[in-house]
Every structure is written in structure tokens, then in C-alpha cells.
Amino acid sequence: MTTKSTESLRAEANELLAKLRTERDELRVRLHLAGAEAREEWEKLEPRLAELEARAAQVGEAAGAAAKDVGAALAMLGEELGEGYARIRKAMKKP
């Protein structure tokens, strides 16, 4: 069984953050035309992205098993954000 290095976890965290930031930026441009449902979802997700960014910074500071735990938490939070952004996209498509 291979364990991921701190550098590997940091790279994965940076890649996840870049993807989510890009998606967020694209949605932000279209958000002003969106309905209330999409805006409410946006308001819930913004603090979560800040939390993800803070946790990603911890990967470099963590060692061994702690880095693995931080990486797992990042993955879960990233998935939650991705699903939230998908809900916003869906809400924006409603007539």
C-alpha cells in the first residue's frame, strides 16, 4: 500500500483549488442573472471555499498521517463544493 507524500497531497490540493476557483469564477460572471435559488446556494458555498483554501494551506504544515487526514478532508470538502456549484448551474438553467 502506497502512502501519498506531503508534496503529492499539496499538488492535489492545489489542483482541486484551481479547478474549483475556475468554476466559481465562471459562475460568478453569470450569477447576476440567476434566480434567488442559485444566489442562496452561492452564499452557502463561498465560506466553504475559504475553508478549503485554509485547509489546503495546512497540508504543507502537516506531516505523515496528519497530512493524509487533511488530504481526505480536502477531498470531501472539494466534492461538496463541486456538487454545490453543479446545483447552481442547474438552478441557472431553470426558466
N, C-alpha and C positions, 0 to 999 in steps of 0.2 A: 504494500500500500504506500503510495507516494503522498507526502505532505507538501503543501504549497509553501514556497518561501515567502517571506515578507515582501520581497520585491515583486513576486508574482501576484500576490494579493493586492499590492499597491497599484500595479499595472491594470489589473482587472477593475479595481475601484475607479481608477481614472477613466478607463474606457466606458464604464457604466455611467459615470457622471457626465462625460462628454455627450453620450447618446441622449441621456435624459435632459440635459441643458438644451441641446439642439431641438428636441421635441417640444420642450417648454417654450423656447423662443418662437418656434413656428406657430404654436397655439396662441401665444400672447398677441401676435400680429392679428390673428383672426378673432380673438376674444371679444373685441369691442362690438362685433356684430352678433355675438352669440346671445342666447337666451339666458334667463336667470339660473336655470339648472346648471348650465355649463360654468357660469361665473361662481356659483356656490361651490362646485366641485373644485374649481381653481383655488378658491380661498382656503380650502381644506388642504390642498396639496403643497402650496407654497412653503409653509413651515416644515413640511416633511422633507422637501428637497434640502432645505437648510440643515436639517438634522442629518441627512445623508452626507452632505458635504463635511459636517463636523466629524462624523464617524469615519469617513474616508481618511481624514487627516490623522486619526488615531492609529490607522494601520501601520504607518511608519514608526509610531512610537511603541507599538505593541510587539511582543516577542513570542515566538513559539505558539503554544496552544491559545494564548490570548489573541494573537493575530488571526488565528483560524476562527475563533468565536466572533471577532469583529467582522471578518470577511463573510461569515454566514449571516450576521445581522444586516450587513450591507446588501447582500443578495436579496434577502427578504424585503427590505425597505425599497430597494430598487424595483423589485417586482410589483410591489404595492403602488409605487409611483407610476410605473408603466401602465398598470391597469387603470389607474385614475385618469391618466392622460387619454387612454382609449375611451373611457366613459365620456370625457369632454368632447373628443372628436365625434362620438356617436350623438351626443346631445346637440352638437353644432349642425349635424346633418338633418335633424328633425325639422319639419316645416314649421 
